[in-house]
Amino acid sequence: MTGRSAVDRMKTKNFYMVLALAVVSTVSLWILTSTFTSLQTIVTKTHSGIKRASSNMQITVEEALTVDPTYLHSLGLASRDSPDSKAGKGSGSASFMVEIPTQRTTNGTPVIATAAAPDKFGEVASLMKSVHSLLPGYTMVVYDLGLSTADQALLGKHCNSSWNCEVVLFSFEKYPSHVKYLNLRSYRPLCIQETLNKFGAVVWVDDGLYFTSPNLSQVILRAKDSGIQGWPIKDPTSAFTHPKTFEFFHTDQKSYYFQHAVESSHLVLYNSQRLATELMLPWVKCALVEMCISPPGAQDKGCNYFRKPLFRYTGCHRYDMSALNIILGGMFDFEERPYASQDQLFGSLLQDRLRAENKTLPQNQFRMSVGRQLKMR
């Protein structure tokens, strides 16, 4: 019985092998006898698909700064009567009719504005104290970026109408979802534009900084003339900007090898048609497009501060600051003098703390360390 069973199994196995061979031969013959035209059609369609995908990628970059005009309307950067407002979405900064109502421009005193992030109330309190002490005639606006209930109560106690201080809850829900990631600093150009749209002029100062001098008159005069004043660092824009960001502004990294970047942590801005059209509109649009403000692969850690030459990319991206400086380069034709201020007006809590801890880093390395730690906050 056992031998007969083995023979039967062998016959069955041979049958299936013959059957499989017949199927394979039939399929092979069908493939070989298929017309070359069919194969060519497949290849042609594949190449066509690849070309379309490549074209779509280019369109994505070309139209990357296309945003819903509803955002721009609410910020005072587009007229509701412009053609693009009826179309639903515009295609670029030039297509929007920027409208700056007279009551939102001013030649007077700017407001001082900042943003209070969670767990940063102490830093904001230091800034408010310096404003209250040195600049009592100024109005201050503090944007609440999601403070705890306890910190909101403290902020309300320190910032109130008794000294012209106003708290504004920043409405993240009005904007794209990536704006809520505070490390991208997308909120900063949006807060600045909200303030410009309401008051006409602003001195923006980040938490962690504070005023050391009340002498703002000269920097304000220059800001009225050029629209903006910023404080430059020694490093070029190319060193702290992800290469992909340049593509969104139709420029290249090489153009920024020798342009000194200005910090976006403290700026003085006066609203005007030119400022709105040439600076705030593209800056806000970049902040609203995640791929622009934070290209794939961008990060703010692991910087190579010792690369040579110094204009090479450090590997660290500065998000809103990177976009701002690209725009400034084009706006002022790479002439820094109109917008770069040397006025000594601010102190830094971080620098104070590092000095108190007897840090003995070389000056350049110390400055880089401060910048890195400020960005990591």
Contacts in CASP RR format, 6 or more apart in sequence:
PFRMAT RR
TARGET T0000
AUTHOR 0000-0000-0000
METHOD contacts of the structure
MODEL  1
MTGRSAVDRMKTKNFYMVLALAVVSTVSLWILTSTFTSLQTIVTKTHSGI
KRASSNMQITVEEALTVDPTYLHSLGLASRDSPDSKAGKGSGSASFMVEI
PTQRTTNGTPVIATAAAPDKFGEVASLMKSVHSLLPGYTMVVYDLGLSTA
DQALLGKHCNSSWNCEVVLFSFEKYPSHVKYLNLRSYRPLCIQETLNKFG
AVVWVDDGLYFTSPNLSQVILRAKDSGIQGWPIKDPTSAFTHPKTFEFFH
TDQKSYYFQHAVESSHLVLYNSQRLATELMLPWVKCALVEMCISPPGAQD
KGCNYFRKPLFRYTGCHRYDMSALNIILGGMFDFEERPYASQDQLFGSLL
QDRLRAENKTLPQNQFRMSVGRQLKMR
61 247 0 8 1.000
61 248 0 8 1.000
63 91 0 8 1.000
63 92 0 8 1.000
64 247 0 8 1.000
64 248 0 8 1.000
64 289 0 8 1.000
64 291 0 8 1.000
64 292 0 8 1.000
65 92 0 8 1.000
65 93 0 8 1.000
65 248 0 8 1.000
65 282 0 8 1.000
65 285 0 8 1.000
65 286 0 8 1.000
65 289 0 8 1.000
65 292 0 8 1.000
66 89 0 8 1.000
66 90 0 8 1.000
66 91 0 8 1.000
66 92 0 8 1.000
67 89 0 8 1.000
67 90 0 8 1.000
67 285 0 8 1.000
67 288 0 8 1.000
67 289 0 8 1.000
68 88 0 8 1.000
68 89 0 8 1.000
69 78 0 8 1.000
69 82 0 8 1.000
69 84 0 8 1.000
69 85 0 8 1.000
69 88 0 8 1.000
69 89 0 8 1.000
69 90 0 8 1.000
69 96 0 8 1.000
71 174 0 8 1.000
71 175 0 8 1.000
71 284 0 8 1.000
71 288 0 8 1.000
72 78 0 8 1.000
72 96 0 8 1.000
72 281 0 8 1.000
72 284 0 8 1.000
72 285 0 8 1.000
73 80 0 8 1.000
73 85 0 8 1.000
74 174 0 8 1.000
75 190 0 8 1.000
75 193 0 8 1.000
75 194 0 8 1.000
75 197 0 8 1.000
75 284 0 8 1.000
76 98 0 8 1.000
76 99 0 8 1.000
76 100 0 8 1.000
76 104 0 8 1.000
76 193 0 8 1.000
76 197 0 8 1.000
76 276 0 8 1.000
77 96 0 8 1.000
77 98 0 8 1.000
77 193 0 8 1.000
77 276 0 8 1.000
77 280 0 8 1.000
77 281 0 8 1.000
77 284 0 8 1.000
78 84 0 8 1.000
78 85 0 8 1.000
78 96 0 8 1.000
78 97 0 8 1.000
78 98 0 8 1.000
78 99 0 8 1.000
79 85 0 8 1.000
79 96 0 8 1.000
79 97 0 8 1.000
79 98 0 8 1.000
79 99 0 8 1.000
81 97 0 8 1.000
82 96 0 8 1.000
82 97 0 8 1.000
83 95 0 8 1.000
84 90 0 8 1.000
84 91 0 8 1.000
84 95 0 8 1.000
84 96 0 8 1.000
90 96 0 8 1.000
92 285 0 8 1.000
93 277 0 8 1.000
93 281 0 8 1.000
93 282 0 8 1.000
93 285 0 8 1.000
96 281 0 8 1.000
98 273 0 8 1.000
98 276 0 8 1.000
98 277 0 8 1.000
98 281 0 8 1.000
100 271 0 8 1.000
100 272 0 8 1.000
100 273 0 8 1.000
100 276 0 8 1.000
104 196 0 8 1.000
104 197 0 8 1.000
104 198 0 8 1.000
104 199 0 8 1.000
104 200 0 8 1.000
104 271 0 8 1.000
105 200 0 8 1.000
105 270 0 8 1.000
105 271 0 8 1.000
105 272 0 8 1.000
106 199 0 8 1.000
106 200 0 8 1.000
106 201 0 8 1.000
106 270 0 8 1.000
106 271 0 8 1.000
107 224 0 8 1.000
107 270 0 8 1.000
108 201 0 8 1.000
109 137 0 8 1.000
109 138 0 8 1.000
109 139 0 8 1.000
109 201 0 8 1.000
109 220 0 8 1.000
110 138 0 8 1.000
110 199 0 8 1.000
110 200 0 8 1.000
110 201 0 8 1.000
110 202 0 8 1.000
110 203 0 8 1.000
110 220 0 8 1.000
110 223 0 8 1.000
110 268 0 8 1.000
110 269 0 8 1.000
110 270 0 8 1.000
111 138 0 8 1.000
111 139 0 8 1.000
111 140 0 8 1.000
111 141 0 8 1.000
111 195 0 8 1.000
111 199 0 8 1.000
111 201 0 8 1.000
111 202 0 8 1.000
111 203 0 8 1.000
112 131 0 8 1.000
112 135 0 8 1.000
112 138 0 8 1.000
112 139 0 8 1.000
112 140 0 8 1.000
112 141 0 8 1.000
112 202 0 8 1.000
112 203 0 8 1.000
112 205 0 8 1.000
113 140 0 8 1.000
113 141 0 8 1.000
113 142 0 8 1.000
113 143 0 8 1.000
113 191 0 8 1.000
113 192 0 8 1.000
113 195 0 8 1.000
113 202 0 8 1.000
113 203 0 8 1.000
113 204 0 8 1.000
113 205 0 8 1.000
114 124 0 8 1.000
114 127 0 8 1.000
114 140 0 8 1.000
114 141 0 8 1.000
114 142 0 8 1.000
114 143 0 8 1.000
114 204 0 8 1.000
114 205 0 8 1.000
114 206 0 8 1.000
114 207 0 8 1.000
115 142 0 8 1.000
115 143 0 8 1.000
115 145 0 8 1.000
115 170 0 8 1.000
115 187 0 8 1.000
115 188 0 8 1.000
115 191 0 8 1.000
115 206 0 8 1.000
115 207 0 8 1.000
116 124 0 8 1.000
116 142 0 8 1.000
116 143 0 8 1.000
116 144 0 8 1.000
116 145 0 8 1.000
116 146 0 8 1.000
116 147 0 8 1.000
116 151 0 8 1.000
116 155 0 8 1.000
116 207 0 8 1.000
117 145 0 8 1.000
117 146 0 8 1.000
117 147 0 8 1.000
117 182 0 8 1.000
117 207 0 8 1.000
118 145 0 8 1.000
118 146 0 8 1.000
118 147 0 8 1.000
118 148 0 8 1.000
118 151 0 8 1.000
119 151 0 8 1.000
120 207 0 8 1.000
120 208 0 8 1.000
120 377 0 8 1.000
121 147 0 8 1.000
121 151 0 8 1.000
121 154 0 8 1.000
121 155 0 8 1.000
122 207 0 8 1.000
123 207 0 8 1.000
123 208 0 8 1.000
123 349 0 8 1.000
124 142 0 8 1.000
124 155 0 8 1.000
124 207 0 8 1.000
124 208 0 8 1.000
125 154 0 8 1.000
125 158 0 8 1.000
126 208 0 8 1.000
126 210 0 8 1.000
126 349 0 8 1.000
127 205 0 8 1.000
127 207 0 8 1.000
127 208 0 8 1.000
127 209 0 8 1.000
127 210 0 8 1.000
127 211 0 8 1.000
128 140 0 8 1.000
128 142 0 8 1.000
128 158 0 8 1.000
128 159 0 8 1.000
128 165 0 8 1.000
129 210 0 8 1.000
130 210 0 8 1.000
130 211 0 8 1.000
130 212 0 8 1.000
131 138 0 8 1.000
131 140 0 8 1.000
131 211 0 8 1.000
132 163 0 8 1.000
132 165 0 8 1.000
134 211 0 8 1.000
134 212 0 8 1.000
134 213 0 8 1.000
134 214 0 8 1.000
135 211 0 8 1.000
135 214 0 8 1.000
135 216 0 8 1.000
136 163 0 8 1.000
137 164 0 8 1.000
138 164 0 8 1.000
138 203 0 8 1.000
139 164 0 8 1.000
139 165 0 8 1.000
139 166 0 8 1.000
139 199 0 8 1.000
140 159 0 8 1.000
140 163 0 8 1.000
140 164 0 8 1.000
140 165 0 8 1.000
140 166 0 8 1.000
141 165 0 8 1.000
141 166 0 8 1.000
141 168 0 8 1.000
141 195 0 8 1.000
141 199 0 8 1.000
142 155 0 8 1.000
142 159 0 8 1.000
142 165 0 8 1.000
142 166 0 8 1.000
142 167 0 8 1.000
142 168 0 8 1.000
143 168 0 8 1.000
143 169 0 8 1.000
143 170 0 8 1.000
143 187 0 8 1.000
143 191 0 8 1.000
144 152 0 8 1.000
144 155 0 8 1.000
144 167 0 8 1.000
144 168 0 8 1.000
144 169 0 8 1.000
144 170 0 8 1.000
145 170 0 8 1.000
145 182 0 8 1.000
145 187 0 8 1.000
146 169 0 8 1.000
146 170 0 8 1.000
147 155 0 8 1.000
155 167 0 8 1.000
156 167 0 8 1.000
158 165 0 8 1.000
159 165 0 8 1.000
159 166 0 8 1.000
159 167 0 8 1.000
168 194 0 8 1.000
170 187 0 8 1.000
170 190 0 8 1.000
170 191 0 8 1.000
172 179 0 8 1.000
172 180 0 8 1.000
172 187 0 8 1.000
175 186 0 8 1.000
175 190 0 8 1.000
175 288 0 8 1.000
176 288 0 8 1.000
176 289 0 8 1.000
176 290 0 8 1.000
178 184 0 8 1.000
178 186 0 8 1.000
178 290 0 8 1.000
178 293 0 8 1.000
178 294 0 8 1.000
179 186 0 8 1.000
179 187 0 8 1.000
179 190 0 8 1.000
179 287 0 8 1.000
179 288 0 8 1.000
183 300 0 8 1.000
183 319 0 8 1.000
184 290 0 8 1.000
184 293 0 8 1.000
184 294 0 8 1.000
184 319 0 8 1.000
184 320 0 8 1.000
185 264 0 8 1.000
185 293 0 8 1.000
185 319 0 8 1.000
185 320 0 8 1.000
185 321 0 8 1.000
186 287 0 8 1.000
186 288 0 8 1.000
186 293 0 8 1.000
186 319 0 8 1.000
186 320 0 8 1.000
187 287 0 8 1.000
188 204 0 8 1.000
188 264 0 8 1.000
188 287 0 8 1.000
188 320 0 8 1.000
189 264 0 8 1.000
189 280 0 8 1.000
189 283 0 8 1.000
189 284 0 8 1.000
189 286 0 8 1.000
189 287 0 8 1.000
189 320 0 8 1.000
189 323 0 8 1.000
189 324 0 8 1.000
190 284 0 8 1.000
190 287 0 8 1.000
190 288 0 8 1.000
191 204 0 8 1.000
192 202 0 8 1.000
192 204 0 8 1.000
192 267 0 8 1.000
192 269 0 8 1.000
192 280 0 8 1.000
193 280 0 8 1.000
193 284 0 8 1.000
195 202 0 8 1.000
195 204 0 8 1.000
196 202 0 8 1.000
196 269 0 8 1.000
196 271 0 8 1.000
196 275 0 8 1.000
196 276 0 8 1.000
196 280 0 8 1.000
197 271 0 8 1.000
200 270 0 8 1.000
200 271 0 8 1.000
201 223 0 8 1.000
201 268 0 8 1.000
201 269 0 8 1.000
201 270 0 8 1.000
201 271 0 8 1.000
202 267 0 8 1.000
202 268 0 8 1.000
202 269 0 8 1.000
203 216 0 8 1.000
203 266 0 8 1.000
203 267 0 8 1.000
203 268 0 8 1.000
204 266 0 8 1.000
204 267 0 8 1.000
204 268 0 8 1.000
204 269 0 8 1.000
205 211 0 8 1.000
205 265 0 8 1.000
205 266 0 8 1.000
205 346 0 8 1.000
206 265 0 8 1.000
206 266 0 8 1.000
208 348 0 8 1.000
208 349 0 8 1.000
208 350 0 8 1.000
208 374 0 8 1.000
209 265 0 8 1.000
209 266 0 8 1.000
209 346 0 8 1.000
209 347 0 8 1.000
209 348 0 8 1.000
209 349 0 8 1.000
210 346 0 8 1.000
210 347 0 8 1.000
210 348 0 8 1.000
210 349 0 8 1.000
211 345 0 8 1.000
211 346 0 8 1.000
211 347 0 8 1.000
212 344 0 8 1.000
212 345 0 8 1.000
212 346 0 8 1.000
212 347 0 8 1.000
213 343 0 8 1.000
213 344 0 8 1.000
213 345 0 8 1.000
215 343 0 8 1.000
215 345 0 8 1.000
216 268 0 8 1.000
216 345 0 8 1.000
218 343 0 8 1.000
219 229 0 8 1.000
219 268 0 8 1.000
219 341 0 8 1.000
219 343 0 8 1.000
219 345 0 8 1.000
220 268 0 8 1.000
222 229 0 8 1.000
222 338 0 8 1.000
222 341 0 8 1.000
223 229 0 8 1.000
223 268 0 8 1.000
223 269 0 8 1.000
223 270 0 8 1.000
224 270 0 8 1.000
225 338 0 8 1.000
226 332 0 8 1.000
226 338 0 8 1.000
226 339 0 8 1.000
227 269 0 8 1.000
227 270 0 8 1.000
227 272 0 8 1.000
227 274 0 8 1.000
227 275 0 8 1.000
227 279 0 8 1.000
227 339 0 8 1.000
228 267 0 8 1.000
228 268 0 8 1.000
228 269 0 8 1.000
228 270 0 8 1.000
228 275 0 8 1.000
228 279 0 8 1.000
228 328 0 8 1.000
228 339 0 8 1.000
229 267 0 8 1.000
229 268 0 8 1.000
229 269 0 8 1.000
229 339 0 8 1.000
229 340 0 8 1.000
229 341 0 8 1.000
230 262 0 8 1.000
230 263 0 8 1.000
230 266 0 8 1.000
230 267 0 8 1.000
230 268 0 8 1.000
230 339 0 8 1.000
230 340 0 8 1.000
230 341 0 8 1.000
231 262 0 8 1.000
231 263 0 8 1.000
231 266 0 8 1.000
231 340 0 8 1.000
231 341 0 8 1.000
231 342 0 8 1.000
231 346 0 8 1.000
232 260 0 8 1.000
232 261 0 8 1.000
232 262 0 8 1.000
232 263 0 8 1.000
232 336 0 8 1.000
232 340 0 8 1.000
233 260 0 8 1.000
233 261 0 8 1.000
233 262 0 8 1.000
233 263 0 8 1.000
233 367 0 8 1.000
234 260 0 8 1.000
234 364 0 8 1.000
234 367 0 8 1.000
235 260 0 8 1.000
235 261 0 8 1.000
235 310 0 8 1.000
236 256 0 8 1.000
236 257 0 8 1.000
236 258 0 8 1.000
236 259 0 8 1.000
236 260 0 8 1.000
236 261 0 8 1.000
236 310 0 8 1.000
236 311 0 8 1.000
237 256 0 8 1.000
237 259 0 8 1.000
237 260 0 8 1.000
237 261 0 8 1.000
237 322 0 8 1.000
237 325 0 8 1.000
237 326 0 8 1.000
237 329 0 8 1.000
238 253 0 8 1.000
238 254 0 8 1.000
238 256 0 8 1.000
238 257 0 8 1.000
238 259 0 8 1.000
238 311 0 8 1.000
238 312 0 8 1.000
238 313 0 8 1.000
239 261 0 8 1.000
239 310 0 8 1.000
239 311 0 8 1.000
239 312 0 8 1.000
239 313 0 8 1.000
239 314 0 8 1.000
240 261 0 8 1.000
240 313 0 8 1.000
240 314 0 8 1.000
240 316 0 8 1.000
240 317 0 8 1.000
240 318 0 8 1.000
240 321 0 8 1.000
240 322 0 8 1.000
241 253 0 8 1.000
241 256 0 8 1.000
241 313 0 8 1.000
241 317 0 8 1.000
241 318 0 8 1.000
241 322 0 8 1.000
241 325 0 8 1.000
241 326 0 8 1.000
242 295 0 8 1.000
242 297 0 8 1.000
242 298 0 8 1.000
242 313 0 8 1.000
242 315 0 8 1.000
242 317 0 8 1.000
242 322 0 8 1.000
243 253 0 8 1.000
243 313 0 8 1.000
244 295 0 8 1.000
244 296 0 8 1.000
244 298 0 8 1.000
245 292 0 8 1.000
245 295 0 8 1.000
245 298 0 8 1.000
245 317 0 8 1.000
245 322 0 8 1.000
245 323 0 8 1.000
245 326 0 8 1.000
246 252 0 8 1.000
246 253 0 8 1.000
246 256 0 8 1.000
246 326 0 8 1.000
248 286 0 8 1.000
248 289 0 8 1.000
248 291 0 8 1.000
248 292 0 8 1.000
249 282 0 8 1.000
249 323 0 8 1.000
249 326 0 8 1.000
249 327 0 8 1.000
251 326 0 8 1.000
251 330 0 8 1.000
253 313 0 8 1.000
255 329 0 8 1.000
255 334 0 8 1.000
256 311 0 8 1.000
256 325 0 8 1.000
256 326 0 8 1.000
256 329 0 8 1.000
257 311 0 8 1.000
258 311 0 8 1.000
259 325 0 8 1.000
259 328 0 8 1.000
259 329 0 8 1.000
259 334 0 8 1.000
259 336 0 8 1.000
260 336 0 8 1.000
260 340 0 8 1.000
261 318 0 8 1.000
261 321 0 8 1.000
261 322 0 8 1.000
261 325 0 8 1.000
262 321 0 8 1.000
262 324 0 8 1.000
262 325 0 8 1.000
262 328 0 8 1.000
262 339 0 8 1.000
262 340 0 8 1.000
263 321 0 8 1.000
264 318 0 8 1.000
264 320 0 8 1.000
264 321 0 8 1.000
264 324 0 8 1.000
265 321 0 8 1.000
265 374 0 8 1.000
266 346 0 8 1.000
268 341 0 8 1.000
269 275 0 8 1.000
269 280 0 8 1.000
278 327 0 8 1.000
278 331 0 8 1.000
279 324 0 8 1.000
279 327 0 8 1.000
279 328 0 8 1.000
279 331 0 8 1.000
282 323 0 8 1.000
282 327 0 8 1.000
283 320 0 8 1.000
283 323 0 8 1.000
283 324 0 8 1.000
283 327 0 8 1.000
285 292 0 8 1.000
286 292 0 8 1.000
286 293 0 8 1.000
286 320 0 8 1.000
286 323 0 8 1.000
287 293 0 8 1.000
287 320 0 8 1.000
287 323 0 8 1.000
292 323 0 8 1.000
293 319 0 8 1.000
293 320 0 8 1.000
293 323 0 8 1.000
294 317 0 8 1.000
294 319 0 8 1.000
295 317 0 8 1.000
298 317 0 8 1.000
298 319 0 8 1.000
299 315 0 8 1.000
299 316 0 8 1.000
299 317 0 8 1.000
300 316 0 8 1.000
300 317 0 8 1.000
300 318 0 8 1.000
300 319 0 8 1.000
300 375 0 8 1.000
300 376 0 8 1.000
301 316 0 8 1.000
301 376 0 8 1.000
302 315 0 8 1.000
302 316 0 8 1.000
303 314 0 8 1.000
303 315 0 8 1.000
303 316 0 8 1.000
303 368 0 8 1.000
303 372 0 8 1.000
304 314 0 8 1.000
304 315 0 8 1.000
305 314 0 8 1.000
305 365 0 8 1.000
305 368 0 8 1.000
307 314 0 8 1.000
316 372 0 8 1.000
316 375 0 8 1.000
318 375 0 8 1.000
328 339 0 8 1.000
332 338 0 8 1.000
332 339 0 8 1.000
348 370 0 8 1.000
348 374 0 8 1.000
350 370 0 8 1.000
350 373 0 8 1.000
350 374 0 8 1.000
351 370 0 8 1.000
354 366 0 8 1.000
354 369 0 8 1.000
354 370 0 8 1.000
359 366 0 8 1.000
359 369 0 8 1.000
361 369 0 8 1.000
END
